[in-house]
Structures are given as C-alpha cells and as structure tokens.
Amino acid sequence: MKKIIYILALAIIPSLLNAQTEMKIGDFQKLSVYDGINVELIKSETNRVEITGKNTAYIVVKNKNGDLKIRLSVEKRFSGNRTKVSVFYKNIYSIISHEGANVFSKDTLNQSDLNLKANSGSRQNMIVKLNTLQATATAGAKINIKGITKYQDFSATTGAEIMASKVENEEANAVSTTGALIDISTTKDLKVNSKIGGIINVHKKTDKITEKISVGGAVNYLYED
C-alpha cells in the first residue's frame, strides 16, 4: 500500500509543478520581472496572468499600488527560464526586467509614453508606436526595439546593449558607457555621448548631430552619404 501511495505521489507532484494557473489582478501600470522568468505581454480588456511551464506553484505575483511584481519564491530563485507568464494588461507604462528575465511582446505597444529598464543580464523585445520612449540597459542586459517614436532617450552601461536601429524616430539622445552598445537611427536631431569604451552605431543620416566622445568611447556612422 505504501509503495502504491509513493508511486502516485511521484506521478502527481510533476503535474502540479507543471500545471497552468490563471489569476485576475487589479489595475497596474508598472511591471517588474525577476528570476529568469519568461513574460509575454498581451493587450487586453482585463488585467490577468496565466502561468505555464515548470515550477508554476512557486511563482509569486504581487500587485501593490499599481506596481506588478512577478518572481519565484525563495526555494526556486533564479530558475524561471522554463516558466512562462502571460500578462494580459489594459495599460502599462513602465517595464523593468532583472536577473536574466525575458520580457517580450508580439503586439505593438501603441500609446503615448513607455519606459523600459533591463538589468543584470535580462532581455526585452518590444514593438512600439509611441511619442516618447525611454530605455535603460545595465550589467549585460539587452533591449531589442522596433517600431515608431517621435523622441527617444537611451542609456546603456556595463556591457549592456540597446538595439534600436529599426525604430523610426525624429529626435533622440543616446549615452553609452563602460563597454555598452547602442544601435540607433534618427532623422532630424541626434545627440550622442560615448565614453569609457562605450559604442554607439548610427544607422541613418541625420539632419543634426551633436557628438561627445571621451575616454575610449566610439561613435560609428554606418550609412552611405
């Protein structure tokens, strides 16, 4: 009898760890993701999350004053790479990724403003249609962006990357330091500041460019006149 119970337990536990969980959440405008978790953003008329993959029972979702945080409990910290959370949202204006998390959207984020921050080896992939975009990447993180903006402000440090050559925009400011990389395209007014080994690649001829380079920084113009 004990052997049968033990076998049943072995069969049930994996199914619980791989179960699908759905929960409704209140209104939020800011999203923070941790522990290597994969998050897909999906525009919706309701705010909710769906959790699938490994370790679903250990996912912690908290919404405090409009700041939605998704992470793993202490027992499974930093092991969310086989866990996916689909975040259905009505409005979102700030997306922050930490600790190897991967946040992406197959839909276009069509709104006025958006703030992206990627830290500590995390990844973001976004399609945007905005007036203003702010993006910051640090500590080996990477942000991939394509779409349309009017103004964008980028900052990348310590080996991080912001890849935005496929974003159509009129005006931009880009700062790259300590071995970071920014790819950018702007049509009217571009300000670039590269220092301490930072690199900025400019992929489109711009009407006006203000350039500042110091301490081993580099600005590369990768287009033909």
Secondary structure, 3 states (H helix, E strand, C coil): CHHHHHHHHHHHHHHHHCCCEEEECCCCCEEEECCCCEEEEEECCCCEEEEEECCHHHEEEEEECCEEEEEECHHHCCCCCCEEEEEEECCCCEEEECCCCEEEEEEEEECCEEEEEECCCCEEEEEEECCEEEEEECCCCEEEEEEECCEEEEEECCCCEEEEEEEECCEEEEEEECCCEEEECCCCEEEEEEECCCEEEECCCCCEEEEEEECCCEEEECCCC
